[in-house]
Amino acid sequence: MPGFLPFLLHLARAARNRQRVVALSELDDHLMRDIGLQRADVIAVLAQPRHRDPSRMLKILCCHGRVFVERVRDGFAPRAASCC
């Protein structure tokens, strides 16, 4: 079972980061824009399955913009980025 522990750690990290993204959702729209996010971004990443890390998708969104997120959502393979 060597793959079980990393999976549990991933789930714990995803849960912790989900709580942090929920805290982001409580910011007002002006503060969200200041950090480069829109309320729809936060709502969209929180709608992902619980085993996915929503903070990772927000990071991708900030690095690559909406076109990249749309490519991932539509099933195209993401391209590697130097910042992520």
C-alpha positions, 0 to 999 in steps of 0.5 A: 500500500505505498500509494495509500499514504500519499493519497490520504495526504493529498485529500487532507491538503485538498480539504485544507485548501478548500477551507481557505478558498471558502474564506476567499469567497467571503471577500467583497468583489473589490478585494477579489479583483485586487488579487486578480480573481472574480467571484465566479472563479471561486464559485467554479473551483469550489464546484469541483469534486472534493478530492481536487485542490481548488487552490491549484485551479485558482493558481492556474487561473492567475498564471494563465488566464481564462483561456487556459481554464476553458481549455482544461474544462473542455478536455484539452491537455494543459500546457506546462508553465514556468510559473506553476 
